Amino acid sequence: MNSDQRGTRHQEAADAAAERAQEAHDRLAEIEQRLVDLRRQPPTVPEPGTARADRADREAARASANQTESSRRARQARESSIAAHESAAQAHDRAAAVHDRAAEAGVGDVEDHRRMSAQHRLDAAADRAAGRGA
C-alpha cells in the first residue's frame, strides 16, 4: 500500500467518523428537544379505575408499607444498639469493681489494678455515651 492509498483510506475513515459524529450530535439535539417538550407538559395522572391507576395505588400502598417496616426496623436496631452499649458498660463496671477489690486486698500489682479499674470506668463511660448517641 503506497502513501496515496493510505492517505485515501485515512481520509475515508475520517469522513465516516465525522458523519457518525454528526449523526450522534443530531440525535442528541432531538433527545434534548424531546426532554424540553416533556418537561413543559403537566404530569399525567392515571384515570381512576384503570389498570395504570390500580397499579399506582398498589405501588403506593407497598411503598407506604415498606416505609413503615423500615421505620420499625430502624427503631429496633437503635434500641438494640443502646442495649448493647449499656451491656458493655456494665461489663466494664464489673471489671472495674474486680480490680478495685484486688487493689484493696493488695493482691498482685496494686497500681496496675488501679490503672485497669480507671481504664474500665473510662470505657464504661464511653460505651454509655455511644449508646446515647445511637
Helices and strands as residue ranges (DSSP letters): H 3-40, H 51-105, H 110-133
